[in-house]
């Protein structure tokens, strides 16, 4: 998971928040990322 977030950060994405959902003892994690649009292109 950390490797995936590092990869996204290196490609212009910024971590905003995360949350998890408990489904009968099985946790699913979600990460919210954002990316600024480059208006010069």
FENCORBEL-V975072 format. One record per residue. OMEGA is omega in radians with two decimals (NA if undefined). BURIAL is b if it has 24 or more other ideal C-beta (glycine too) atoms within 12 Angstrom, else e. D_FIRST is the distance of its C-alpha to the first C-alpha in Angstrom with 2 decimals. Layout:
((OMEGA | BURIAL | D_FIRST) (OMEGA | BURIAL | D_FIRST))
//
This chain:
((-3.14 | e | 0.00) (3.10 | e | 3.80) (3.13 | e | 5.40) (3.12 | e | 5.17) (3.08 | e | 6.42) (3.11 | e | 8.71) (-3.13 | e | 9.94) (3.12 | e | 10.81) (3.13 | e | 12.48) (-3.14 | e | 14.42) (2.98 | e | 15.64) (-3.14 | e | 17.13) (-3.13 | e | 14.74) (3.10 | e | 14.76) (3.12 | e | 12.64) (-3.05 | e | 15.19) (3.01 | e | 14.10) (3.09 | e | 12.04) (3.11 | e | 13.61) (3.09 | e | 13.53) (3.12 | e | 16.14) (-3.13 | e | 17.84) (-3.12 | e | 19.50) (3.08 | e | 21.84) (3.10 | e | 19.49) (-3.09 | e | 16.45) (3.02 | e | 13.79) (-3.12 | e | 11.97) (3.10 | e | 9.70) (3.09 | e | 10.54) (3.09 | e | 9.91) (3.12 | e | 13.16) (3.05 | e | 13.54) (3.12 | e | 16.96) (3.11 | e | 18.71) (3.09 | e | 22.29) (3.09 | e | 24.76) (-3.07 | e | 26.77) (-3.14 | e | 30.34) (-3.08 | e | 31.93) (NA | e | 31.09))
//
